[in-house]
Structure formats: C-alpha cells, structure tokens
Amino acid sequence: MSAVPQSVATAGFSAEHLAKHLSTRGALPTWWLEAKKAAWNQFLALPMPTRRDETWRFSNIGALNIDGFTIAETAAPAPALPDFPRTADLSFANGTVQRTPTLSPELVAKGVIFCGLEEALAKHGELVRRFFQKYPTRLGSEKFTALNTALTTSGAFLYVPKGVEIAEPFLVQHYFNGQNTALFPHTLIALEESAKATLAEFFLSSPDAGRQLVSGVNDLHAAAGADLTYIGAQNWSKETLSFQTNSIATERDARVLSLNLHLGGRQSRHESHSRLQGPGSHSEMLALTIANGIQEFDQRTLQTHQAPNTSSNLLYKNALLDTAKTIFSGLIVVEQDAQKTDAYQSNRNLMLSEEAEANSLPGLEIQANDVRCTHGATTGRIDAEQAFYLQARGIDPESAKELLVFGFFEEVLAKLPNETLQEALRTLIRSKFA
C-alpha cells in the first residue's frame, strides 16, 4: 500500500484525521483502503473554491470555512424513524449504525442486499467496487467529494438483482449531533435489469447541534428496464455547512426518479448529474427547497443525454423568506449521437420576502440536430388576491404563507407514486414552518 501523506492538509483536515480513520479499518478490502488514500491526495491537491470559479458563481465563497472540525465519533440516540410502511430500515447516529435492517427470508433468497456500507464492503466487496463512484459528479465540489471518499464510514448499500420488484420503500436515517463535528455519509444503490425499488433517506441534526460540516455522496445505478425511486430529505441544524453530490446513471429503458427536499443548513450545496446512457431511458430530477433567515441553497445540475430516444425532466422549486438566497445553475447536454432526445428543465422561485434573492442560470448545449429541449426559470411573488382570500377567512399571514407554499410544492410532491412518502415529506415541511 502507498504511504499516507504526513503533511498537514489545507482547509481544516490533517493527515492525523486519515491515519486515525484508517487505523481501525484494516479488515476492509485493499482496493477500498487504497481508494481512500488516493482520495486524500486529491483532497490535498485541489484548491478551495474561489470567486473566479464559474462553477461557484453567485455562491458565498467567504463562508466556506472547514477549519476546526473533528470527525463525529460518539453515537447519540437517534429520534424515531418516520412512521410509514417500509421493507426494511437502517439508522445511523454520528456515522455509527444504530439500527440494522432485517430483510424477509424471501428477499434474502432472491439475492437482495440492504446493509451499511462497511458491512457491504466486508461481505460483498467486489460488488461494491463494481458501482462505487463509477460516474463521479464533477460540478465544482470535487474537493469535498474527495474528502468524503477519504473519510466516509456511514452509508447504505442497496442491491436488487435482476427481475426483483419491491413495493414498499427502504428507509435510511442519518442523525447527527455534536458541535464542530463532521460527517461523511455515502449511499450506493444498484438495480439490475428489470428490478424495481424505492429508497427514502432522511438527514437530520439535533436542533441545538451548532456548527457542523457534512459532505455526502450518492451513487444511483439503474440497469436496463430498471425502475428506481430515490428520496433524499435533509433538515440539518441551522449552522451546518453541507455539500451533497448525486450521480445518476440509467441504461436502456431504465427510469430513475430522484426527489430532494432541502430544509436545513446555513449554507447548503447540492450537485446532481444524470447520465442517460441507454436508448429509451428516462430521468426525473425533482427538488423542493424552503430557505429562510440567512440560509443559502446552491443547486447545480447536469442532464447528459448520451444515447438516442432518451428523456429527462427537471423541476426545482424554491420558496424564499427573509433574506435567504438560492442559486440554480443547470445545463442540458445532448451529445452528437443522442438523436430524438426530449429534455425539459425548469427552476421556479416563490418569493415570500422583498429581501430574498433567487439566482437562476438554466442552459442548453446541443450537438444533435433532431431533439426537443426546453429550459427556463420563473421568479414570482405570492398572489395578493390569494393571500387576501385566506386572511379574510381568519387565517393569519404566516399560516397563509405556509398554505400557499404547500400549493406551490404540490406539483412536485404529487409525482411521488407512494402517498405515505408524500405525507412524510409534508410533515418535514410543516416542521420547518413551526
């Protein structure tokens, strides 16, 4: 194995962090440990973002301070998991498994695997290696993604073999507490040919957690004819700095629906790259954000059509209050051989304050000549007549805002085929207003 660099890392993390992390992981596959060391070297080599970086346009670069954090270790009791029917659930507290999933004998016999990432590495190392970071997202946060790979311990691994369809969702919860602590979750989902599954992932901090750092990664793979639904809902503490990257890959006739709900954090950046790799494949990219106080939510997306007769639909909706800020920068790329592409991209912002700020940068890059692609962004305020109608019936102004936001969000929530998951997300949204 290559030696661990002993020089002090830039931006808050030192070689001692990595050495301590690796010292308790000697039983894991050699390729995994080597990947961690390579990622550490990449973290050291990559600079912190600057104002000159186009991929960080409009972002508050001055607030990207990752100094003074330690890796979360002490496990704290996690709150109860959301109450809805599920196939199995997996719970983490400060990166430590607190609740292990129990699969039915029938699913085990069919070859379904659902467990923590480190358990998957120990028992199914080559299977993890097949999919892990196969298509990395490169939309500006490569330094923080490398830090995730170097230091990650927690995360879910879901593998569904060919032809297996699972009706009820899998549930994963990450609970995080402790001031000045860092967490690095990494979730990997792989559906083989004609498989079907749903995974809902909830990211939560204790309300009084204080300053925290999170760098998370998701790898979502759908083989030919597979149907994957992924829900990621985060409600970090109000002082959290978070980075999340999603990689989506769809093969022939596969379908992936991903919906991300953003509620918490002081400054939160979410990057999502969907690759349409096989004819007939489809990607549905959805997001809902409520930004209040001085929060900043930074959203960067890429829809890459690599094969003919593919389709994608992106709909990101943001509701902004107080002096909050959102940034959306999205690009549709249609490669030369991707004829008959049908791609749509829309960012819609509902302004609930005169002081809030919404930035939208949708874009197209088309190399084929027989496609249908549309993109756009809209920013508007609450309809005065609607607000007056609600208040005239005894509804106070704040409750009226909440009702109007739910009306604004319903178009996205209704795209989830599972109604119990819709209601779980509505409950989280209500907690933000509370």
Secondary structure, DSSP 8 states (H G I E B T S, - for coil): ------S--STT--HHHHHHHHHT-TTS-HHHHHHHHHHHHHHHHS----TT-GGGTT--GGG---TT-EE--S---------S--SEEEEEETTEEEE-----HHHHHHT-EEEEHHHHHHHSHHHHHHHTTSS---SS-HHHHHHHHHH----EEEEE-TT-B--S-EEEEEEE--TTEEE--EEEEEE-TT-EEEEEEEEEE-TT--SEEEEEEEEEEE-TT-EEEEEEEEE--TTEEEEEEEEEEE-TT-EEEEEEEE---SEEEEEEEEEE-STT-EEEEEEEEEE-TT-EEEEEEEEEE-STT-EEEEEEEEEE-TT-EEEEEEEEEE-TT-TT-EEEEEEEEEE-SSS-EEEEEEEEEE--SS-EEEEEEEEEE--HHHHHHHHHTT--HHHHHHHHHHHHHHHHHTT-S-HHHHHHHHHHHHHHH-
